[in-house]
Amino acid sequence: MTLADAAVRAAVRLERAPLGSQPSVEQVVAAIAGEERPFLLTGRWGLPETAAPQARSVVAGAGPSWQLRAGADPLLAFDDVPQIDGDVPPGAIGGGLVGWLGYDLGRSVEATLGPQPPRPARLPAARLAWYPDLLRRDEEGVWWVETLVPAGDAAASIEAPLARWRQRLAAPTALQPATLGTMRPRHGAATHLAAIDETIERIRAGELFQANVCLRLEGDLDGPAAGLASAVLQQTDAWYGGWIDGGGGRAIVSASPELFLRRRGREVVTHPIKGTAPRAAGATDPAADPAAAALVESIKDQAEHVMIVDLMRN
């Protein structure tokens, strides 16, 4: 079955209704943790550009109606996404494709990249699923149940998804906590420094013009990924936090300050970050923080900022 079969490629309309209660992030995670392919996003997902900097949203879903088959081209799935007919309230989503697209997909469109280096924990290159309804908290803190239904089906409504979400949240199972053990670098300092030296030499040789040399940290997780997600997403204030269960015992939990790419219509936006510094003690206004001024005046950070913005633009 293709996404077009599951989502009805013809136009859809967005229906929504207020949930009528105020669940916490932990309650939402607990309510969907036992269902198929749950996900929860926190931060600024779906918020309009006019939303205040402190505004935060929550988007959650479970039980998709369609899942990408193993070996299928995930990029083709986007061709089948239906168009929403009628007006869409600011920030409303209704439903859609949720999952991840990995770096390995670059090799499907750019043959010169060569083979992927070996990785100790390999995730599938892509996981996508279609969620016909979801739960969303808007920038004002109001919770909505939203769904996408065929535009020509006058009988379709929000009632069934609304009842389902209310039932999920009425008596969620207790969320088993998760504990992350001591994080350890996979390789020692000597290996990391050697990688830096090699990168510098390859830049000098003209093979690279920039590289991100990462330090991989590993730890043992005692408990489910849902428990870790609940803790991470509540204890951080990331603009783009998320938990996506990819099935098969694999999940992603993330808390990032950066927006990689967002497309709305023909507009593509990126908000990369290069250059960070701790705030001065007691400083609450970034504009008046002397540490911010020093960061802006830093030649190194200016150069990195120009480089990453140019890279993302291209």
Disulfide bonds with the S-S distance in Angstrom:
none
